[in-house]
Amino acid sequence: MPDFEKIRKTVLPARPFVTKDSNLVFSFPVSSPDGAVCTKEMGAMEQLRLWKVYQDHWCEHKPSITVYYRDEEFLDVIDGIEHLSDKGYIDKAKVGIGGGSYGGYFSALGATRYSEHFAAAIPFVGVTNQLSKVNLTDIPYEIYQVHWTIWPNDNPELYYDRSPVKYSANNRTPTLILHGKEDTRVHPSQSLELYRQLKLHGQAPVRLVWYPGEGHGNKNTQSQLDFNLRTMRWFNHYLKGEGNPKELPPLEVNYELEKLGETSLDAKPKP
């Protein structure tokens, strides 16, 4: 504790810890060697490869990946789509995108800013407006320290530039928006904002579905079943041609489980 007090009284930069303001995180600035590459200069796939190396070979301390909201992260995905298309593995006119949390944010960008690359999108508990998100989340310090290193007031234009709602008029992708009504990490209003913007300015079918009693991810089996059936039907409708691409699939989901062959209880005993 005395050492802590000595450090606290120095000029070293200190910030409140992400989850507890009474704890401090100290920064020890050091010069990087010549030729060093910082994570801010790396794309998402490069950061993941670096994380994998640490996981495999550096066991004492496990560094986390700092996710930056930059164009390069999405351009990596688009390059991957083009590569798979060039190889003949996929039809790039029938590519869908979906994910939760950061994946939901990514999917919302795919439905708006990069809509020309995706024939269907399903953002789940995703960020859609970076400006309003910070004011409603339960982890504002993590947003500042891990993802941005600046507050919205420091550069509101940059925050909004990274927001899917800004690009709603670009929307040509049928979009299914899903969110837990009790989410404190990414407030449900984030999905409502995207839905309103796509209804006003988008050029494709859009639907918003709430999950009562669910937070930042579905825990109840009923919600999980609905999520799985609803997302598969959305992709089948718009990617596999099972429905009219200009129309929405039915709102109601059929939860009846088809019997796949005889079960052990139904099977007749062998003679």
GUDORO-673526 format. One record per residue (C-alpha): residue number from 1; chain; z, y, x. Coordinates in pm, 1 decimal. Layout:
<pts>
{pos->NUM; unit->A; up->Z; north->Y; east->X};
...
</pts>
This chain:
<pts>
{pos->1; unit->A; up->0.0; north->0.0; east->0.0};
{pos->2; unit->A; up->70.8; north->253.8; east->279.2};
{pos->3; unit->A; up->-277.2; north->183.8; east->420.9};
{pos->4; unit->A; up->-423.4; north->245.5; east->77.5};
{pos->5; unit->A; up->-248.4; north->581.7; east->55.7};
{pos->6; unit->A; up->-378.5; north->680.0; east->400.1};
{pos->7; unit->A; up->-732.1; north->592.6; east->300.7};
{pos->8; unit->A; up->-700.5; north->773.4; east->-30.7};
{pos->9; unit->A; up->-608.3; north->1094.3; east->148.4};
{pos->10; unit->A; up->-913.3; north->1082.8; east->373.8};
{pos->11; unit->A; up->-1251.9; north->1235.3; east->299.2};
{pos->12; unit->A; up->-1406.8; north->895.5; east->225.9};
{pos->13; unit->A; up->-1595.4; north->892.0; east->-106.8};
{pos->14; unit->A; up->-1392.7; north->721.7; east->-380.6};
{pos->15; unit->A; up->-1476.5; north->644.1; east->-740.9};
{pos->16; unit->A; up->-1284.8; north->480.9; east->-1026.8};
{pos->17; unit->A; up->-1342.9; north->106.5; east->-1052.7};
{pos->18; unit->A; up->-1588.4; north->-6.8; east->-1321.0};
{pos->19; unit->A; up->-1332.2; north->-161.5; east->-1555.4};
{pos->20; unit->A; up->-1010.2; north->18.9; east->-1458.5};
{pos->21; unit->A; up->-987.3; north->389.8; east->-1386.4};
{pos->22; unit->A; up->-655.1; north->357.7; east->-1200.0};
{pos->23; unit->A; up->-825.2; north->146.6; east->-928.9};
{pos->24; unit->A; up->-1045.4; north->315.4; east->-674.2};
{pos->25; unit->A; up->-1356.6; north->194.5; east->-493.9};
{pos->26; unit->A; up->-1404.3; north->343.2; east->-146.4};
{pos->27; unit->A; up->-1741.1; north->386.6; east->19.8};
{pos->28; unit->A; up->-1778.6; north->349.0; east->394.6};
{pos->29; unit->A; up->-2110.0; north->509.3; east->487.1};
{pos->30; unit->A; up->-2279.1; north->347.0; east->787.0};
{pos->31; unit->A; up->-2616.5; north->392.9; east->948.2};
{pos->32; unit->A; up->-2865.2; north->119.2; east->870.4};
{pos->33; unit->A; up->-3065.6; north->-36.3; east->1155.4};
{pos->34; unit->A; up->-3425.6; north->62.6; east->1215.1};
{pos->35; unit->A; up->-3661.5; north->-105.1; east->971.6};
{pos->36; unit->A; up->-3390.3; north->-183.9; east->715.6};
{pos->37; unit->A; up->-3501.0; north->-203.9; east->351.9};
{pos->38; unit->A; up->-3260.8; north->-82.8; east->81.6};
{pos->39; unit->A; up->-3241.7; north->-239.7; east->-262.3};
{pos->40; unit->A; up->-3369.9; north->83.1; east->-412.8};
{pos->41; unit->A; up->-3696.1; north->15.2; east->-227.9};
{pos->42; unit->A; up->-3725.5; north->-342.4; east->-354.5};
{pos->43; unit->A; up->-3876.7; north->-476.9; east->-672.3};
{pos->44; unit->A; up->-3684.3; north->-700.0; east->-914.4};
{pos->45; unit->A; up->-3831.5; north->-1025.2; east->-778.3};
{pos->46; unit->A; up->-3751.5; north->-923.6; east->-420.5};
{pos->47; unit->A; up->-3390.8; north->-853.1; east->-518.1};
{pos->48; unit->A; up->-3363.2; north->-1190.2; east->-690.5};
{pos->49; unit->A; up->-3499.1; north->-1369.7; east->-383.7};
{pos->50; unit->A; up->-3245.7; north->-1184.8; east->-167.3};
{pos->51; unit->A; up->-2965.6; north->-1282.3; east->-407.9};
{pos->52; unit->A; up->-3078.9; north->-1646.6; east->-387.2};
{pos->53; unit->A; up->-3059.9; north->-1636.2; east->-6.9};
{pos->54; unit->A; up->-2704.5; north->-1503.4; east->-24.5};
{pos->55; unit->A; up->-2608.9; north->-1767.1; east->-280.0};
{pos->56; unit->A; up->-2742.1; north->-2043.8; east->-54.6};
{pos->57; unit->A; up->-2614.6; north->-1924.2; east->281.1};
{pos->58; unit->A; up->-2335.8; north->-1668.7; east->239.1};
{pos->59; unit->A; up->-2043.4; north->-1829.6; east->62.4};
{pos->60; unit->A; up->-1747.2; north->-1610.2; east->156.6};
{pos->61; unit->A; up->-1862.7; north->-1305.3; east->-37.5};
{pos->62; unit->A; up->-2112.5; north->-1303.2; east->-320.2};
{pos->63; unit->A; up->-2292.1; north->-969.8; east->-345.9};
{pos->64; unit->A; up->-2422.9; north->-858.7; east->-684.5};
{pos->65; unit->A; up->-2765.0; north->-718.5; east->-754.9};
{pos->66; unit->A; up->-2785.1; north->-353.4; east->-844.6};
{pos->67; unit->A; up->-3045.2; north->-313.8; east->-1116.0};
{pos->68; unit->A; up->-3237.3; north->11.8; east->-1105.4};
{pos->69; unit->A; up->-3448.8; north->127.7; east->-1396.2};
{pos->70; unit->A; up->-3774.9; north->178.3; east->-1212.3};
{pos->71; unit->A; up->-4141.8; north->121.4; east->-1290.9};
{pos->72; unit->A; up->-4175.4; north->-129.9; east->-1008.5};
{pos->73; unit->A; up->-3958.0; north->-382.8; east->-1189.2};
{pos->74; unit->A; up->-4196.4; north->-407.9; east->-1481.8};
{pos->75; unit->A; up->-4506.5; north->-387.6; east->-1265.3};
{pos->76; unit->A; up->-4389.2; north->-708.3; east->-1095.5};
{pos->77; unit->A; up->-4400.0; north->-883.6; east->-1434.5};
{pos->78; unit->A; up->-4745.6; north->-748.1; east->-1516.5};
{pos->79; unit->A; up->-4871.7; north->-863.4; east->-1176.9};
{pos->80; unit->A; up->-4733.0; north->-1208.4; east->-1259.2};
{pos->81; unit->A; up->-4921.4; north->-1214.1; east->-1590.2};
{pos->82; unit->A; up->-5245.1; north->-1114.3; east->-1419.8};
{pos->83; unit->A; up->-5194.1; north->-1380.0; east->-1151.3};
{pos->84; unit->A; up->-5134.0; north->-1658.8; east->-1406.2};
{pos->85; unit->A; up->-5434.2; north->-1542.1; east->-1606.6};
{pos->86; unit->A; up->-5657.1; north->-1539.9; east->-1299.1};
{pos->87; unit->A; up->-5546.5; north->-1895.7; east->-1226.7};
{pos->88; unit->A; up->-5645.7; north->-1997.5; east->-1577.4};
{pos->89; unit->A; up->-5292.2; north->-2100.1; east->-1673.7};
{pos->90; unit->A; up->-5252.6; north->-1857.3; east->-1964.8};
{pos->91; unit->A; up->-5446.5; north->-1646.7; east->-2211.8};
{pos->92; unit->A; up->-5326.9; north->-1297.3; east->-2129.1};
{pos->93; unit->A; up->-5420.5; north->-1182.1; east->-2480.3};
{pos->94; unit->A; up->-5151.7; north->-1416.4; east->-2618.3};
{pos->95; unit->A; up->-4847.3; north->-1333.7; east->-2406.2};
{pos->96; unit->A; up->-4510.3; north->-1275.8; east->-2572.1};
{pos->97; unit->A; up->-4194.4; north->-1124.3; east->-2430.5};
{pos->98; unit->A; up->-3831.5; north->-1165.3; east->-2535.3};
{pos->99; unit->A; up->-3481.7; north->-1141.0; east->-2395.0};
{pos->100; unit->A; up->-3126.0; north->-1024.0; east->-2446.2};
{pos->101; unit->A; up->-2927.7; north->-732.7; east->-2301.5};
{pos->102; unit->A; up->-3129.1; north->-618.6; east->-1997.6};
{pos->103; unit->A; up->-3392.3; north->-865.2; east->-2112.4};
{pos->104; unit->A; up->-3381.0; north->-690.3; east->-2448.3};
{pos->105; unit->A; up->-3440.9; north->-358.6; east->-2275.5};
{pos->106; unit->A; up->-3727.1; north->-515.5; east->-2082.5};
{pos->107; unit->A; up->-3874.4; north->-654.1; east->-2404.8};
{pos->108; unit->A; up->-3845.0; north->-315.9; east->-2577.5};
{pos->109; unit->A; up->-4038.9; north->-160.6; east->-2289.8};
{pos->110; unit->A; up->-4296.0; north->-436.4; east->-2328.2};
{pos->111; unit->A; up->-4335.4; north->-346.6; east->-2694.9};
{pos->112; unit->A; up->-4378.6; north->24.2; east->-2623.8};
{pos->113; unit->A; up->-4461.5; north->156.3; east->-2279.6};
{pos->114; unit->A; up->-4651.3; north->-159.1; east->-2176.4};
{pos->115; unit->A; up->-4761.3; north->-271.0; east->-2521.5};
{pos->116; unit->A; up->-5118.2; north->-348.6; east->-2416.7};
{pos->117; unit->A; up->-4991.6; north->-649.9; east->-2221.2};
{pos->118; unit->A; up->-4798.3; north->-824.9; east->-2500.9};
{pos->119; unit->A; up->-4902.6; north->-975.9; east->-2833.8};
{pos->120; unit->A; up->-4543.9; north->-1019.6; east->-2959.9};
{pos->121; unit->A; up->-4199.9; north->-894.7; east->-2856.0};
{pos->122; unit->A; up->-3839.6; north->-985.8; east->-2945.2};
{pos->123; unit->A; up->-3574.7; north->-751.9; east->-2797.9};
{pos->124; unit->A; up->-3220.3; north->-882.0; east->-2856.5};
{pos->125; unit->A; up->-2910.7; north->-658.2; east->-2809.5};
{pos->126; unit->A; up->-3127.5; north->-436.7; east->-2590.3};
{pos->127; unit->A; up->-3104.8; north->-77.8; east->-2467.4};
{pos->128; unit->A; up->-3370.2; north->145.4; east->-2622.2};
{pos->129; unit->A; up->-3241.9; north->498.2; east->-2553.1};
{pos->130; unit->A; up->-3073.7; north->544.6; east->-2215.6};
{pos->131; unit->A; up->-2931.1; north->884.2; east->-2311.3};
{pos->132; unit->A; up->-2743.8; north->777.3; east->-2622.9};
{pos->133; unit->A; up->-2652.3; north->437.0; east->-2476.9};
{pos->134; unit->A; up->-2411.7; north->584.0; east->-2221.0};
{pos->135; unit->A; up->-2216.8; north->767.7; east->-2491.2};
{pos->136; unit->A; up->-2158.2; north->452.0; east->-2696.0};
{pos->137; unit->A; up->-2109.5; north->168.5; east->-2446.3};
{pos->138; unit->A; up->-1775.3; north->22.3; east->-2340.1};
{pos->139; unit->A; up->-1882.5; north->22.9; east->-1971.8};
{pos->140; unit->A; up->-1986.9; north->382.3; east->-1892.6};
{pos->141; unit->A; up->-1864.2; north->361.5; east->-1533.4};
{pos->142; unit->A; up->-2069.3; north->49.2; east->-1467.3};
{pos->143; unit->A; up->-2375.0; north->226.3; east->-1601.5};
{pos->144; unit->A; up->-2306.9; north->507.3; east->-1357.6};
{pos->145; unit->A; up->-2198.9; north->309.8; east->-1051.2};
{pos->146; unit->A; up->-2417.2; north->0.4; east->-1072.5};
{pos->147; unit->A; up->-2736.0; north->100.0; east->-1251.3};
{pos->148; unit->A; up->-2793.5; north->471.6; east->-1215.8};
{pos->149; unit->A; up->-2557.5; north->646.8; east->-966.7};
{pos->150; unit->A; up->-2610.8; north->963.9; east->-1172.3};
{pos->151; unit->A; up->-2485.2; north->1070.7; east->-1516.1};
{pos->152; unit->A; up->-2725.1; north->1162.6; east->-1797.6};
{pos->153; unit->A; up->-2631.5; north->1530.5; east->-1763.2};
{pos->154; unit->A; up->-2747.6; north->1522.3; east->-1400.8};
{pos->155; unit->A; up->-3103.3; north->1430.6; east->-1497.2};
{pos->156; unit->A; up->-3157.1; north->1382.8; east->-1872.8};
{pos->157; unit->A; up->-3535.7; north->1382.0; east->-1827.8};
{pos->158; unit->A; up->-3517.2; north->1076.9; east->-1601.4};
{pos->159; unit->A; up->-3286.5; north->893.8; east->-1841.2};
{pos->160; unit->A; up->-3521.8; north->954.1; east->-2132.3};
{pos->161; unit->A; up->-3825.2; north->864.6; east->-1922.8};
{pos->162; unit->A; up->-3672.6; north->516.2; east->-1881.5};
{pos->163; unit->A; up->-3614.9; north->479.5; east->-2256.4};
{pos->164; unit->A; up->-3841.8; north->259.3; east->-2471.7};
{pos->165; unit->A; up->-3810.2; north->494.4; east->-2771.2};
{pos->166; unit->A; up->-3997.4; north->761.0; east->-2575.8};
{pos->167; unit->A; up->-4308.3; north->544.0; east->-2586.2};
{pos->168; unit->A; up->-4295.0; north->431.7; east->-2949.3};
{pos->169; unit->A; up->-4635.4; north->583.2; east->-3025.2};
{pos->170; unit->A; up->-4788.9; north->338.3; east->-2774.4};
{pos->171; unit->A; up->-4670.6; north->42.9; east->-2981.0};
{pos->172; unit->A; up->-4936.9; north->-211.1; east->-3076.5};
{pos->173; unit->A; up->-4708.5; north->-514.8; east->-3038.9};
{pos->174; unit->A; up->-4546.2; north->-687.5; east->-3339.3};
{pos->175; unit->A; up->-4174.6; north->-649.1; east->-3266.9};
{pos->176; unit->A; up->-3875.0; north->-842.6; east->-3398.0};
{pos->177; unit->A; up->-3550.1; north->-657.6; east->-3316.6};
{pos->178; unit->A; up->-3224.8; north->-856.9; east->-3326.7};
{pos->179; unit->A; up->-2868.1; north->-729.4; east->-3275.3};
{pos->180; unit->A; up->-2504.4; north->-823.2; east->-3336.7};
{pos->181; unit->A; up->-2335.2; north->-571.0; east->-3565.8};
{pos->182; unit->A; up->-2010.8; north->-574.9; east->-3362.8};
{pos->183; unit->A; up->-2169.9; north->-519.6; east->-3021.1};
{pos->184; unit->A; up->-1962.2; north->-282.2; east->-2805.9};
{pos->185; unit->A; up->-2164.5; north->-326.6; east->-2486.7};
{pos->186; unit->A; up->-2496.9; north->-210.4; east->-2631.8};
{pos->187; unit->A; up->-2422.0; north->-39.6; east->-2961.5};
{pos->188; unit->A; up->-2623.5; north->-167.3; east->-3261.1};
{pos->189; unit->A; up->-2757.3; north->184.5; east->-3311.2};
{pos->190; unit->A; up->-2979.0; north->121.4; east->-3008.8};
{pos->191; unit->A; up->-3179.5; north->-128.8; east->-3212.0};
{pos->192; unit->A; up->-3178.9; north->100.4; east->-3513.3};
{pos->193; unit->A; up->-3325.6; north->381.2; east->-3300.9};
{pos->194; unit->A; up->-3611.9; north->160.6; east->-3185.9};
{pos->195; unit->A; up->-3674.3; north->32.8; east->-3538.5};
{pos->196; unit->A; up->-3688.7; north->386.6; east->-3680.4};
{pos->197; unit->A; up->-3923.4; north->504.3; east->-3406.7};
{pos->198; unit->A; up->-4158.3; north->207.5; east->-3447.3};
{pos->199; unit->A; up->-4165.5; north->253.5; east->-3825.5};
{pos->200; unit->A; up->-4251.2; north->620.8; east->-3775.9};
{pos->201; unit->A; up->-4491.7; north->603.4; east->-3483.7};
{pos->202; unit->A; up->-4576.0; north->239.5; east->-3408.2};
{pos->203; unit->A; up->-4899.8; north->66.6; east->-3503.0};
{pos->204; unit->A; up->-4776.6; north->-291.7; east->-3554.1};
{pos->205; unit->A; up->-4540.2; north->-489.6; east->-3777.9};
{pos->206; unit->A; up->-4169.1; north->-446.3; east->-3698.8};
{pos->207; unit->A; up->-3851.7; north->-603.2; east->-3835.9};
{pos->208; unit->A; up->-3480.7; north->-544.5; east->-3765.6};
{pos->209; unit->A; up->-3223.8; north->-820.0; east->-3824.0};
{pos->210; unit->A; up->-2845.5; north->-771.6; east->-3795.5};
{pos->211; unit->A; up->-2601.9; north->-1053.0; east->-3715.5};
{pos->212; unit->A; up->-2267.1; north->-976.9; east->-3887.6};
{pos->213; unit->A; up->-1958.6; north->-1061.8; east->-3682.0};
{pos->214; unit->A; up->-2156.2; north->-1100.1; east->-3359.7};
{pos->215; unit->A; up->-2117.9; north->-892.6; east->-3043.8};
{pos->216; unit->A; up->-2326.9; north->-880.0; east->-2729.2};
{pos->217; unit->A; up->-2474.1; north->-1224.8; east->-2788.7};
{pos->218; unit->A; up->-2441.4; north->-1474.9; east->-3071.8};
{pos->219; unit->A; up->-2139.5; north->-1709.0; east->-3057.0};
{pos->220; unit->A; up->-2147.8; north->-1858.8; east->-3406.0};
{pos->221; unit->A; up->-2367.7; north->-2163.6; east->-3452.8};
{pos->222; unit->A; up->-2511.8; north->-2022.5; east->-3775.3};
{pos->223; unit->A; up->-2631.3; north->-1712.1; east->-3592.2};
{pos->224; unit->A; up->-2762.9; north->-1920.1; east->-3301.5};
{pos->225; unit->A; up->-2962.2; north->-2139.0; east->-3538.6};
{pos->226; unit->A; up->-3106.7; north->-1836.7; east->-3717.9};
{pos->227; unit->A; up->-3192.0; north->-1673.7; east->-3384.7};
{pos->228; unit->A; up->-3376.1; north->-1980.7; east->-3255.1};
{pos->229; unit->A; up->-3571.0; north->-2048.3; east->-3575.9};
{pos->230; unit->A; up->-3654.1; north->-1682.4; east->-3630.5};
{pos->231; unit->A; up->-3776.4; north->-1618.7; east->-3275.8};
{pos->232; unit->A; up->-3988.7; north->-1934.7; east->-3262.6};
{pos->233; unit->A; up->-4146.1; north->-1848.1; east->-3598.4};
{pos->234; unit->A; up->-4224.5; north->-1494.5; east->-3478.1};
{pos->235; unit->A; up->-4399.4; north->-1622.3; east->-3166.2};
{pos->236; unit->A; up->-4582.5; north->-1894.8; east->-3357.8};
{pos->237; unit->A; up->-4696.8; north->-1638.5; east->-3614.4};
{pos->238; unit->A; up->-4838.7; north->-1390.0; east->-3365.4};
{pos->239; unit->A; up->-4920.3; north->-1600.0; east->-3059.4};
{pos->240; unit->A; up->-5037.8; north->-1929.6; east->-3207.4};
{pos->241; unit->A; up->-5216.6; north->-1787.0; east->-3508.8};
{pos->242; unit->A; up->-4996.6; north->-1947.3; east->-3774.3};
{pos->243; unit->A; up->-4999.1; north->-1625.9; east->-3980.2};
{pos->244; unit->A; up->-5188.9; north->-1304.6; east->-4043.4};
{pos->245; unit->A; up->-5130.2; north->-1087.0; east->-3732.7};
{pos->246; unit->A; up->-5129.9; north->-772.4; east->-3947.0};
{pos->247; unit->A; up->-4853.4; north->-901.6; east->-4173.2};
{pos->248; unit->A; up->-4489.2; north->-995.0; east->-4126.3};
{pos->249; unit->A; up->-4375.2; north->-1355.9; east->-4157.6};
{pos->250; unit->A; up->-4135.6; north->-1421.4; east->-4449.8};
{pos->251; unit->A; up->-3794.2; north->-1259.3; east->-4413.2};
{pos->252; unit->A; up->-3602.5; north->-1568.7; east->-4521.2};
{pos->253; unit->A; up->-3567.9; north->-1859.8; east->-4280.0};
{pos->254; unit->A; up->-3572.0; north->-2223.1; east->-4392.3};
{pos->255; unit->A; up->-3264.5; north->-2379.9; east->-4235.5};
{pos->256; unit->A; up->-3335.1; north->-2734.4; east->-4354.1};
{pos->257; unit->A; up->-3345.7; north->-2970.6; east->-4058.0};
{pos->258; unit->A; up->-3623.1; north->-3224.2; east->-4073.6};
{pos->259; unit->A; up->-3530.3; north->-3581.1; east->-3990.3};
{pos->260; unit->A; up->-3714.6; north->-3695.2; east->-3680.7};
{pos->261; unit->A; up->-3755.5; north->-4068.2; east->-3736.4};
{pos->262; unit->A; up->-3480.2; north->-4311.4; east->-3824.4};
{pos->263; unit->A; up->-3128.6; north->-4245.8; east->-3701.3};
{pos->264; unit->A; up->-2895.0; north->-4520.7; east->-3588.2};
{pos->265; unit->A; up->-2718.4; north->-4501.3; east->-3925.8};
{pos->266; unit->A; up->-3041.8; north->-4535.5; east->-4121.3};
{pos->267; unit->A; up->-3195.7; north->-4806.9; east->-3907.5};
{pos->268; unit->A; up->-3191.6; north->-5156.2; east->-4050.0};
{pos->269; unit->A; up->-3023.0; north->-5425.5; east->-3839.6};
{pos->270; unit->A; up->-3254.4; north->-5658.9; east->-3656.0};
{pos->271; unit->A; up->-3260.2; north->-6018.9; east->-3781.1};
</pts>
